[in-house]
């Protein structure tokens, strides 16, 4: 984190969390210390499940992807999560998801939420985990999802454009596969206006976010020990077209869709648009995905998560919870020390750290209350 004044807004603090039949946790009623807690437990006993439950109040979806029904405990039909928090968008939040009906219900401060999108980032949090290397090693869709989830949580306009774009893209895909019958070319053209206007909004906001936070990304990587310059680039395959105002971008995308319409019909897919983007990460001018070491890839992933935390701070005027899922595993000591130095500058943030063994708790976290977890049972204050 860069030196200087603390990020804007109030600090979000989780007060209580009640879990019922979530993953392998049959039930727990937890009261959280203001500074946070350390949870110690062997792998496979539910540490990450607990972090996932907390993060549900931000993302409203499983941390590891997949449908909500997979988060329901085995042989049960519904999970329930109930939160109280200070400094968040709501004081109370209740979430329930049913396995059979696939219905999810959210209640904020006693009022049912009719549009789930309205509850995004209700209790904001960011998770740091070794699995974040998928952001670097994985396919472009991993990085698109990262950017989409972040911007959707901080910009209602982005969220609306994303939802409308995905709907129009799905409808055009049905047409391109010939499933709708009739004049395929004419029907495909019907959706291109919506794809162009919403796609331009997505492209413009992705571009602006990447440019705004690129220098911070480079700074964080350097602070974590990278000697070669790091960079991130919004890649669309459209060259300099995205340097234009949003209206001009929309016109460019509309023309590109029209030019590619016949080929799209032959291939059965829309080949240009934000659904094809990538967030390219570079180290010394070379692709991190292709050329960086495992340690360098972890550094880049951690930098992205820290940028996500700061983006939420600025956009929401709140300092989110920081959820640390054994984040120092397999990192060399030098990198760990540098990362811990950065985290020390976030000392006002409520933190939850999970590690497999007590001797892996860094000195910076030893003042936090320590809990244990075994087979989904959480033992508080041990």
Secondary structure, 3 states (H helix, E strand, C coil): CCCCCCCCCEECEEEEEEEEEECCEEEEEEECCCCEEEEECCCCCCHHHHHHHHHHHHHCCCCCCCCHHHHECCCCCEEEEEEEEECCCCCEEEEEEECCCCCEEEEECCEECCCHHHHCCCCCEEEEEHHHHHHHHCCHHHHHHHHHHHHHHHCHHHHHHHHHHHHHHHHHHHHHCCCCCCCHHHHHHHCHHHHHHHHHHHHHHHHHHHHHHHHHHHHHHHHCCCCCCEEEEEECCCHHHHHCCHHHHHHHHHHHHHHCHHHHHHHCCCCCCHHHCEEEEEECCEEHHHHCCHHHHHHHHHHHHHHHHHHHHHHHCEECEEEEECCCCCCCHHHHHHHHHHHHCCCCCCEEEEECCHHHCCHHHCCCEEEEEECCEEECCC
